Structures are given as structure tokens and as C-alpha cells.
């Protein structure tokens, strides 16, 4: 007779283990467009640190322009009163200072998102449009907050905000030179890449505020004399180093040649040397972008800031 088998008693499932944090959780971080240490004024205003950051920003700008060049100019993205937005969105966009084009809608919506993670409380970040939602996420260390032991910058005057000029230059001077003429229908991709180009260039331009403040603190007596005399030309000479600018432009051209060159490899995977390399963008024009647009806008920002520094 077969022996009966007693059922094995079911064991209760163990209670889920709770993970314990070792030490306090890391503080939330605000969105940062650059690597400045805002908690240490001397570090943030150190010219060597500023220079290294500006060199790194060149890479971002060049890459963003190369990426934009893959699409046609797509002028429809910049046409006023985009009917696809509808009456409500058009009203909202025009209230923010836009002409109602699709490209501006992408910029504004991106800035609304970034504002919530405190991008525009960084002392060198300024939006193209407004008003924006209140910051609600990330670190509470903000522009001019009590958490800062010492403000890095003096108040930035409205005259130093050049976003409208940058937007016009980008659409009328840069896009026609880096993009093929015509319409390929990639409006969304075009608008997204435009946002990236404009934000990286704006970040580079307003980083000049750190340069101006650093030079003011280093040569306070000389700068104060020029400011009191409202000597705009003198201040422009005060912040300008022509030899450094020339070297920077040559570095940008070399980077553009490297980043945008089409590479061909042979069957062994080795690069094929080409006596007439093809570039996705004209490297010399990228140098012109820095020489004719980005650097002059940066210096205008610095001069306007210094004129109202005291």
C-alpha cells in the first residue's frame, strides 16, 4: 500500500527588505549649462577656469551647427503666424514676444521646461522668451539667493541681453550659410536643433559676464575710471585681446575641419587619405561665426554690464 505523503507546509514569503541609505541623500541639482562652480567665487572668476570652459563650449557650438546642416534651411519654421499652432498657442506665443513662428514655439516650450529646473536662475543664463513657469525642481541655490555667501555678478542690466539679436543673426546669417536651400519637411527636427544651437551660443555669449567681472575685480581702479567716464570705447579696449581672439578663431576652424570632415575607411578599417576632403560645413565660415557674431555679441554684453557695474 502506498504511503501517503503529507503536504509540505507553505512557507510565508519573506517581507521585502528595505534599502537603507547610508548618509544623507545627495542634494538635487539645478540644471546647469556650464561647469562654473557657483559656490566658490574665486574659482568661478578664475580666468584660467573661464578659458577652459569657453574652449569646451566651442565644441558644443560647432557640433550643434554641424547637426543643423543636415537639414535644409526650412524657412517655413521661421514664418510668422503658424496656423498649425492654433489661436490659443499663437496668443500665448505672441504674448511672450514672438512673431508666432513654429521655431519660436519650440524655443519657448523648451525654456518653460528648463525654467522649472532653475536653468534661468544661473547667473549667465537668460531666456529668449517669457514669462516662464516658476522654478520648482532641483537645487534651491539660485541667482542672488541667500545660499550664496557672495554674489558672483552684479545685477545684469537689460541692455546686456542680446538674445533677440542672436536669434535674428542665426536665422538670417548662419542658417543660409550652413544649410542647403529649400524645404525637406523636417520641421520638427529643424526646430529642435535650432534650440540646441541657440542655447549653446547664448551660453557662450553670456559667459562673458564672468570675464567682465573677473577683469573688473582684477583691475578695479582702471575699470572704475572708464565706467565713470562712460567710455564705451575704452571699456571695449579694456576687455579685448586681439591676439587671443585670433588664436581662438584658428582653433575653431581646426576643430570644425576635424568635427565635420567625412571619413572614408578601406577594407582594413584604416582611414583613407583624401587630398580634397569633404566637410559637412565650411570650416572657415564657422570661424567667421565666432569672429563676426559670437565674439562681438559677447563683448557687447561685457561692455553693457561694466557700464552699469558701479
C-alpha positions in Angstrom: 0.0 0.0 0.0 1.5 3.3 -1.0 2.5 5.5 1.9 0.6 8.8 2.0 2.7 11.9 1.5 1.9 14.8 3.8 1.8 18.2 2.0 4.8 20.3 2.7 3.8 23.3 4.7 3.9 26.5 2.6 6.4 29.0 3.9 5.4 32.5 4.2 7.1 34.9 1.7 9.7 36.9 3.4 8.9 40.6 3.9 10.6 42.8 1.3 13.8 44.2 2.5 14.0 47.9 2.8 17.1 49.6 1.4 18.7 51.9 3.8 20.5 55.0 2.7 24.0 55.4 4.0 24.3 59.0 5.0 22.0 61.8 3.7 20.7 61.6 0.1 22.6 63.7 -2.4 21.0 67.2 -2.9 19.0 67.7 -6.1 21.0 69.6 -8.7 19.8 72.5 -10.7 20.1 72.3 -14.5 23.5 73.7 -15.5 24.6 74.7 -18.9 28.2 75.1 -18.0 30.7 73.9 -15.3 31.2 77.0 -13.3 31.5 76.4 -9.5 28.9 78.9 -8.3 29.6 78.1 -4.6 33.2 79.4 -4.9 33.5 82.9 -6.3 37.3 82.8 -6.7 37.0 79.6 -8.7 34.2 80.8 -10.9 36.0 84.0 -11.8 39.4 82.5 -12.3 40.4 83.4 -15.8 42.1 80.0 -16.4 38.9 78.2 -15.4 36.8 80.5 -17.6 39.2 80.0 -20.5 38.9 76.2 -20.2 35.2 76.4 -20.1 35.0 78.6 -23.1 37.2 76.3 -25.1 34.9 73.4 -24.2 31.8 75.4 -25.3 33.4 75.8 -28.7 33.0 72.1 -29.2 29.3 72.2 -28.4 28.6 75.1 -30.7 30.5 73.5 -33.6 28.8 70.1 -33.2 25.3 71.8 -33.0 25.9 73.7 -36.2 27.2 70.6 -38.0 24.0 68.8 -36.9 21.8 71.7 -38.1 23.5 71.5 -41.5 21.9 68.1 -42.3 18.5 69.7 -42.8 17.5 72.2 -45.5 17.0 75.8 -44.4 13.3 75.1 -44.0 12.2 78.7 -43.9 8.6 77.7 -43.0 9.9 77.0 -39.5 10.5 80.8 -39.1 7.4 82.0 -40.9 5.2 84.2 -38.7 1.7 83.2 -37.5 2.0 79.5 -37.8 -1.6 78.4 -38.3 -0.9 74.9 -37.0 -0.4 76.3 -33.6 -4.0 77.3 -33.3 -5.4 80.5 -31.8 -4.6 79.8 -28.1 -1.0 78.8 -28.7 -0.4 81.7 -31.1 -1.8 84.2 -28.5 0.4 82.6 -25.8 3.5 82.8 -28.0 3.0 86.3 -29.2 2.4 87.4 -25.6 5.9 86.0 -24.9 7.4 88.4 -27.6 7.4 86.1 -30.6 6.1 86.6 -34.2 4.2 83.3 -33.8 6.5 81.0 -35.8 6.9 77.3 -35.2 10.6 77.8 -34.3 9.8 80.2 -31.5 7.2 77.8 -30.1 9.9 75.1 -29.8 12.2 77.6 -28.1 9.5 78.8 -25.7 8.3 75.4 -24.7 11.8 74.2 -24.1 12.5 77.2 -21.9 9.3 76.6 -19.9 10.6 73.1 -19.1 14.1 74.3 -18.4 12.8 77.1 -16.2 11.2 74.6 -13.8 14.6 73.0 -13.2 16.1 76.5 -12.5 18.2 77.0 -15.6 17.5 80.7 -15.7 18.5 81.2 -12.1 22.0 80.5 -13.2 23.8 84.0 -13.4 24.8 83.5 -17.0 21.5 82.0 -18.4 18.8 84.2 -20.0 15.8 83.1 -21.8 14.7 84.2 -25.3 11.0 84.4 -24.2 8.9 85.0 -21.2 7.2 84.8 -18.8 8.3 81.4 -17.7 7.0 79.0 -15.1 8.3 79.4 -11.6 11.3 77.2 -10.7 10.1 74.2 -8.7 12.6 71.4 -9.1 16.3 70.9 -8.3 18.6 72.8 -6.0 17.4 75.9 -4.3 20.8 77.6 -4.8 19.7 80.4 -7.2 20.8 83.6 -8.7 21.1 86.1 -5.8 19.8 83.6 -3.2 20.7 83.6 0.5 22.7 80.5 -0.1 25.4 82.4 -1.9 27.8 83.9 0.5 28.9 86.4 -2.1 27.2 87.3 -5.3 29.4 86.4 -8.3 27.9 89.1 -10.5 26.4 92.5 -10.1 22.8 92.8 -11.4 22.8 92.3 -15.2 21.1 95.2 -16.9 18.5 94.7 -19.7 20.9 96.4 -22.1 23.2 93.4 -21.8 20.6 90.9 -23.0 21.2 90.2 -26.7 19.0 87.2 -27.4 16.9 89.0 -30.0 20.0 90.0 -31.9 21.4 86.5 -31.7 18.1 85.0 -32.9 18.0 87.3 -35.9 21.6 86.7 -36.8 21.2 82.9 -36.5 18.2 82.7 -38.8 19.3 85.2 -41.4 23.1 84.9 -41.4 24.1 81.5 -40.2 21.3 79.1 -41.3 21.5 80.2 -45.0 25.3 79.5 -45.0 25.4 76.1 -43.3 22.2 74.6 -44.7 21.1 73.8 -48.2 18.4 76.0 -49.7 15.0 74.6 -49.8 12.4 72.6 -47.8 12.8 68.9 -46.8 9.8 68.8 -44.5 11.8 68.1 -41.4 10.3 71.0 -39.4 10.3 69.3 -36.0 13.9 68.1 -36.3 14.9 71.5 -37.6 13.3 73.4 -34.7 14.8 71.0 -32.1 18.3 71.5 -33.5 17.7 75.3 -33.7 17.0 75.3 -29.9 20.3 73.5 -29.3 22.3 75.8 -31.5 20.8 78.9 -30.0 21.1 77.8 -26.4 24.8 76.7 -26.8 25.7 80.0 -28.4 23.8 82.1 -25.8 25.5 80.3 -23.0 28.9 81.0 -24.6 28.0 84.7 -25.1 26.7 85.3 -21.5 29.7 83.5 -20.0 31.5 86.7 -21.0 29.8 88.2 -17.9 32.3 86.2 -15.8 35.1 87.5 -17.9 34.0 91.1 -17.4 33.5 90.6 -13.7 36.9 88.9 -13.3 38.7 91.8 -15.2 36.8 94.4 -13.1 37.9 92.8 -9.9 41.5 92.4 -11.1 41.8 95.9 -12.4 39.2 97.7 -10.4 40.8 101.2 -10.5 41.2 101.2 -14.2 37.8 99.8 -14.9 36.1 102.2 -12.5 37.7 105.2 -14.2 36.4 104.1 -17.6 33.0 103.3 -16.2 32.6 106.7 -14.5 33.7 108.4 -17.7 31.1 106.3 -19.6 33.9 105.5 -22.0 32.4 102.7 -24.1 35.3 102.5 -26.5 37.8 102.4 -23.6 35.9 99.6 -22.0 35.8 97.7 -25.3 39.6 98.0 -25.5 39.8 97.1 -21.8 38.2 93.7 -22.4 39.7 93.0 -25.9 42.8 90.9 -26.5 43.1 90.8 -30.3 45.9 88.2 -30.4 44.0 85.8 -28.2 40.9 86.2 -30.3 42.9 85.4 -33.5 44.2 82.2 -31.9 40.8 81.2 -30.8 39.4 81.7 -34.3 42.1 79.5 -35.8 41.4 76.8 -33.1 37.7 76.9 -34.0 38.5 76.5 -37.7 40.7 73.5 -37.0 38.1 71.9 -34.8 35.4 72.5 -37.5 37.7 70.7 -40.0 38.1 67.8 -37.7 34.5 67.5 -36.5 32.8 68.0 -39.9 35.1 66.0 -42.2 33.7 63.0 -44.0 35.9 60.0 -43.1 36.4 57.1 -45.5 38.0 53.8 -44.4 39.4 51.0 -46.5 38.7 47.2 -46.2 41.2 47.1 -43.3 39.4 49.8 -41.4 42.2 52.4 -42.0 41.3 56.0 -42.8 41.8 56.8 -46.5 43.8 59.9 -47.1 42.0 62.4 -49.2 43.8 65.3 -50.9 40.5 67.1 -51.2 38.5 66.3 -48.1 34.8 67.0 -47.9 33.3 68.8 -45.0 29.7 68.9 -43.8 30.1 72.6 -43.1 32.6 75.2 -44.3 35.2 75.3 -41.5 36.2 78.9 -42.5 32.6 80.0 -42.1 32.4 78.5 -38.6 35.4 80.6 -37.8 33.5 83.6 -39.2 30.6 82.8 -36.9 32.8 83.3 -33.9 34.7 86.3 -35.3 31.7 88.2 -36.7 28.9 87.2 -34.5 29.6 85.4 -31.2 32.7 87.3 -30.1 31.2 90.8 -30.9 27.9 89.9 -29.1 30.0 88.6 -26.1 31.9 91.9 -25.9 28.8 94.0 -26.2 27.3 92.1 -23.3 30.5 92.7 -21.3 30.6 96.4 -22.0 26.9 97.0 -21.2 27.4 95.1 -18.0 30.5 97.1 -17.0 28.9 100.4 -17.8 26.4 99.7 -15.0 28.7 97.8 -12.7 29.1 100.6 -10.1 
